[in-house]
Amino acid sequence: MPTMLPRFQVTQTDDVRRALEIAQERWPEATRSELVTRLFATGAAAIADETDSQLERRHEAIDFASGLLDVAYERDHLQSLRQDWPE
């Protein structure tokens, strides 16, 4: 079907061939171009989920660590350190 959308070429390397074989097993009814589209969409979703999960873990770590050193340093500790350094 004609389209005005940009197109690009993909060389069928061993990795691409293997990905298409795996996709064909998962979606046997799909055409080759549908397989490529589904691989793109599935890969993007996996990356987005991974990124969201990593960000969530970072926020949890920050929340956990927040305030842990309050007992080790006085409230104006940084200011007192700066007084020792000439400007």
N, CA, C and O of each residue as an XYZ file, in Angstrom:
348
protein
N       0.845     -1.176      0.000
C       0.000      0.000      0.000
C       0.893      1.243      0.000
O       1.825      1.317      0.801
N       0.642      2.197     -0.853
C       1.448      3.409     -0.919
C       1.309      4.218      0.374
O       0.255      4.223      1.011
N       2.376      4.886      0.739
C       2.357      5.724      1.936
C       3.254      6.930      1.731
O       4.206      6.890      0.951
N       2.942      7.987      2.432
C       3.773      9.184      2.395
C       4.748      9.184      3.580
O       5.591     10.073      3.695
N       4.629      8.187      4.454
C       5.504      8.111      5.622
C       6.915      7.726      5.208
O       7.102      7.023      4.216
N       7.899      8.179      5.956
C       9.281      7.809      5.625
C       9.495      6.310      5.796
O       8.880      5.671      6.651
N      10.364      5.774      4.980
C      10.693      4.354      5.048
C      12.190      4.223      5.270
O      12.942      5.179      5.079
N      12.617      3.035      5.672
C      14.036      2.763      5.804
C      14.283      1.296      5.502
O      13.371      0.471      5.539
N      15.524      0.995      5.205
C      15.902     -0.378      4.895
C      16.529     -1.033      6.107
O      17.214     -0.387      6.900
N      16.285     -2.325      6.235
C      16.918     -3.111      7.282
C      17.588     -4.291      6.596
O      16.941     -5.057      5.882
N      18.866     -4.429      6.813
C      19.602     -5.554      6.245
C      19.365     -6.781      7.112
O      19.422     -6.702      8.339
N      19.105     -7.887      6.488
C      18.823     -9.107      7.239
C      20.125     -9.748      7.714
O      20.639    -10.691      7.112
N      20.628     -9.213      8.794
C      21.808     -9.797      9.440
C      21.358    -11.041     10.201
O      20.168    -11.353     10.246
N      22.309    -11.745     10.792
C      21.953    -12.921     11.586
C      21.036    -12.557     12.749
O      20.095    -13.290     13.053
N      21.311    -11.420     13.402
C      20.465    -10.976     14.515
C      19.044    -10.655     14.061
O      18.074    -11.019     14.726
N      18.929     -9.976     12.931
C      17.612     -9.623     12.407
C      16.872    -10.888     11.979
O      15.679    -11.027     12.248
N      17.558    -11.797     11.323
C      16.934    -13.057     10.907
C      16.414    -13.825     12.109
O      15.299    -14.345     12.086
N      17.229    -13.898     13.167
C      16.822    -14.616     14.381
C      15.623    -13.938     15.031
O      14.699    -14.617     15.479
N      15.626    -12.619     15.087
C      14.491    -11.890     15.661
C      13.220    -12.165     14.873
O      12.151    -12.339     15.460
N      13.327    -12.206     13.548
C      12.157    -12.502     12.717
C      11.667    -13.932     12.924
O      10.462    -14.184     12.914
N      12.590    -14.864     13.111
C      12.203    -16.251     13.372
C      11.446    -16.366     14.698
O      10.428    -17.052     14.792
N      11.960    -15.688     15.708
C      11.289    -15.704     17.013
C       9.901    -15.067     16.902
O       8.924    -15.587     17.441
N       9.829    -13.943     16.201
C       8.548    -13.261     16.005
C       7.573    -14.144     15.229
O       6.379    -14.163     15.527
N       8.076    -14.866     14.245
C       7.216    -15.754     13.447
C       6.626    -16.865     14.322
O       5.478    -17.267     14.130
N       7.405    -17.352     15.269
C       6.894    -18.365     16.193
C       5.801    -17.789     17.086
O       4.821    -18.462     17.403
N       5.983    -16.552     17.478
C       5.009    -15.901     18.370
C       3.750    -15.484     17.632
O       2.642    -15.632     18.148
N       3.921    -14.958     16.410
C       2.795    -14.472     15.613
C       2.809    -15.151     14.242
O       3.157    -14.511     13.250
N       2.442    -16.416     14.167
C       2.566    -17.152     12.902
C       1.687    -16.621     11.767
O       1.982    -16.854     10.595
N       0.629    -15.922     12.102
C      -0.291    -15.410     11.073
C       0.171    -14.088     10.463
O      -0.376    -13.648      9.452
N       1.158    -13.464     11.061
C       1.588    -12.124     10.637
C       2.463    -12.179      9.384
O       3.229    -13.118      9.171
N       2.318    -11.134      8.565
C       3.201    -10.986      7.407
C       4.566    -10.523      7.900
O       4.727    -10.154      9.063
N       5.527    -10.548      7.015
C       6.889    -10.141      7.384
C       6.934     -8.683      7.855
O       7.600     -8.373      8.843
N       6.242     -7.804      7.166
C       6.240     -6.397      7.577
C       5.497     -6.227      8.905
O       5.879     -5.379      9.712
N       4.457     -7.005      9.145
C       3.775     -6.948     10.439
C       4.690     -7.441     11.559
O       4.661     -6.917     12.672
N       5.500     -8.449     11.252
C       6.447     -8.945     12.246
C       7.427     -7.852     12.646
O       7.711     -7.662     13.829
N       7.938     -7.143     11.659
C       8.888     -6.058     11.946
C       8.212     -4.989     12.812
O       8.805     -4.513     13.780
N       6.988     -4.614     12.474
C       6.258     -3.611     13.237
C       6.020     -4.087     14.665
O       6.202     -3.323     15.614
N       5.614     -5.347     14.822
C       5.364     -5.885     16.164
C       6.658     -5.965     16.974
O       6.657     -5.701     18.176
N       7.755     -6.326     16.319
C       9.044     -6.361     17.017
C       9.424     -4.974     17.520
O       9.879     -4.821     18.654
N       9.236     -3.976     16.680
C       9.536     -2.593     17.080
C       8.683     -2.196     18.279
O       9.202     -1.683     19.270
N       7.378     -2.431     18.191
C       6.458     -2.020     19.255
C       6.754     -2.766     20.557
O       6.753     -2.169     21.633
N       7.004     -4.059     20.453
C       7.282     -4.866     21.640
C       8.607     -4.453     22.278
O       8.708     -4.347     23.500
N       9.611     -4.222     21.453
C      10.905     -3.776     21.967
C      10.808     -2.421     22.643
O      11.389     -2.215     23.709
N      10.084     -1.503     22.038
C       9.925     -0.164     22.624
C       9.189     -0.242     23.954
O       9.557      0.444     24.907
N       8.154     -1.071     24.027
C       7.403     -1.224     25.274
C       8.293     -1.809     26.367
O       8.219     -1.385     27.520
N       9.125     -2.771     26.016
C      10.027     -3.389     26.997
C      11.029     -2.370     27.527
O      11.313     -2.344     28.724
N      11.559     -1.543     26.656
C      12.519     -0.519     27.067
C      11.834      0.521     27.953
O      12.395      0.945     28.963
N      10.629      0.929     27.578
C       9.895      1.918     28.375
C       9.589      1.364     29.757
O       9.742      2.074     30.751
N       9.158      0.106     29.841
C       8.873     -0.512     31.140
C      10.135     -0.596     31.985
O      10.105     -0.331     33.186
N      11.234     -0.963     31.358
C      12.507     -1.070     32.075
C      12.931      0.286     32.603
O      13.385      0.397     33.742
N      12.788      1.307     31.794
C      13.160      2.662     32.194
C      12.286      3.132     33.353
O      12.791      3.706     34.317
N      10.978      2.891     33.265
C      10.066      3.287     34.335
C      10.412      2.560     35.631
O      10.388      3.148     36.712
N      10.732      1.282     35.507
C      11.074      0.480     36.670
C      12.362      0.972     37.325
O      12.447      1.048     38.551
N      13.361      1.304     36.515
C      14.619      1.818     37.044
C      14.405      3.152     37.752
O      14.961      3.392     38.824
N      13.603      4.007     37.150
C      13.328      5.316     37.748
C      12.613      5.145     39.088
O      12.915      5.841     40.057
N      11.673      4.221     39.130
C      10.948      3.960     40.368
C      11.898      3.451     41.464
O      11.805      3.875     42.615
N      12.801      2.548     41.101
C      13.776      2.033     42.077
C      14.699      3.151     42.574
O      15.047      3.186     43.754
N      15.095      4.059     41.684
C      15.935      5.185     42.098
C      15.205      6.074     43.101
O      15.770      6.485     44.113
N      13.944      6.361     42.803
C      13.168      7.197     43.715
C      13.013      6.518     45.074
O      13.091      7.177     46.111
N      12.795      5.208     45.072
C      12.688      4.476     46.331
C      13.999      4.549     47.106
O      13.987      4.714     48.326
N      15.123      4.428     46.415
C      16.432      4.499     47.073
C      16.666      5.892     47.652
O      17.188      6.025     48.759
N      16.289      6.911     46.919
C      16.442      8.290     47.409
C      15.579      8.510     48.640
O      16.033      9.080     49.632
N      14.325      8.052     48.575
C      13.432      8.194     49.729
C      13.997      7.466     50.946
O      13.950      7.978     52.064
N      14.531      6.267     50.718
C      15.101      5.476     51.807
C      16.300      6.182     52.435
O      16.430      6.222     53.658
N      17.172      6.736     51.600
C      18.407      7.355     52.083
C      18.194      8.765     52.629
O      19.042      9.294     53.348
N      17.084      9.354     52.294
C      16.830     10.731     52.712
C      16.845     10.844     54.239
O      16.074     10.179     54.930
N      17.731     11.695     54.746
C      17.795     11.956     56.165
C      18.650     10.988     56.969
O      18.774     11.148     58.183
N      19.242      9.987     56.326
C      20.047      9.005     57.061
C      21.249      9.628     57.773
O      21.666      9.143     58.825
N      21.797     10.677     57.216
C      22.997     11.282     57.802
C      22.688     12.500     58.666
O      23.600     13.209     59.094
N      21.427     12.739     58.916
C      21.072     13.899     59.746
C      21.710     13.822     61.124
O      22.055     14.857     61.694
N      21.874     12.638     61.668
C      22.452     12.503     63.005
C      23.973     12.651     62.977
O      24.591     12.902     64.011
N      24.570     12.499     61.808
C      26.029     12.574     61.704
C      26.545     14.004     61.551
O      27.690     14.297     61.895
N      25.711     14.873     61.042
C      26.152     16.237     60.776
C      25.185     17.228     61.419
O      23.972     17.017     61.436
N      25.746     18.306     61.944
C      24.905     19.369     62.479
C      24.236     20.115     61.333
O      24.689     20.051     60.190
N      23.191     20.799     61.638
C      22.384     21.484     60.627
C      23.214     22.462     59.781
O      22.999     22.556     58.573
N      24.147     23.185     60.388
C      24.942     24.189     59.675
C      26.349     23.684     59.341
O      27.264     24.491     59.174
N      26.534     22.391     59.243
C      27.847     21.799     58.991
C      28.483     22.321     57.697
O      29.660     22.682     57.689
N      27.735     22.362     56.638
C      28.271     22.830     55.359
C      28.716     24.288     55.457
O      29.776     24.653     54.948
N      27.926     25.098     56.096
C      28.277     26.509     56.260
C      29.570     26.655     57.068
O      30.406     27.501     56.749
N      29.736     25.850     58.094
C      30.959     25.942     58.888
C      32.174     25.483     58.091
O      33.265     26.022     58.275
N      32.010     24.509     57.219
C      33.113     24.098     56.345
C      33.497     25.220     55.393
O      34.681     25.442     55.139
N      32.537     25.907     54.882
C      32.800     26.987     53.919
C      33.538     28.155     54.582
O      34.270     28.879     53.907
N      33.363     28.341     55.843
C      34.052     29.429     56.536
C      35.557     29.190     56.565
O      36.335     30.140     56.659
N      35.964     27.944     56.486
C      37.391     27.616     56.500
C      38.083     27.860     55.160
O      39.312     27.847     55.091
N      37.322     28.079     54.108
C      37.890     28.265     52.766
C      37.834     29.731     52.368
O      36.774     30.353     52.440
N      38.948     30.282     51.954
C      38.898     31.672     51.492
C      38.171     31.760     50.150
O      38.172     30.818     49.358
N      37.568     32.885     49.925
C      36.840     33.067     48.663
C      37.737     33.492     47.552
O      37.278     33.687     46.427
